[in-house]
């Protein structure tokens, strides 16, 4: 009996130490694709641009910013190649107070993917708040803007609409900004209203930025007429008022017949 046990032990030892077993290689563990994001600022304020630096342990082929209703991407020139170093500094700018979420998906040159989410609390900083807007006059005010109505019909008057634009970042891959719609008013038929309290609309803008605005007569279906009758941009350069900080700014043009006022809150 003792010899049988000894033989089994010898056979087992011989099998476990065989040359074939010694030469076996463990499968290589796939490297995890890691991405680190570092914002250039610790406090984010309204309209002030900043960067987020991207660092990774593998070259990046594509970066996609995911929105609720769409996405933006930057992709390397050819498959198998990586983004340039300059594309690894991402550009952001936020136009409203409160929490802003940035969701980014990264794809490595080997096809691995990872998603990162950044949350920023956007504060006011030195931003100016637009608290009111008033149309004092415009060409043919109280006149006939809809020819299908008689001169004594109140429906002849302009159906007022106005818009505010400000500079916004166009794409996270570049620092480029352009004028974009900021606020669009409802339509006010037949000049029913010419003055508006905007204090609850949370309209904050950098004190170094520019407000571009328009006033119109809405005819429906995206058709209308410019009440300012001007091809020139109607703008307020807030940087010109940073020293005086007026609570109201008036813009008028006798040639084109418009006269409007903005009410502002400065810090």
Helices and strands as residue ranges (DSSP letters): H 2-16, H 19-23, E 35-39, E 44-45, E 50-56, E 60-67, E 70-75, G 85-88, E 89-92, E 98-108, E 113-123, E 128-137, G 154-156, E 160-169, E 177-184, G 189-191, E 195-197, E 204-205, E 210-220, E 223-226, E 234-237, G 238-241, E 248-253, E 258-265
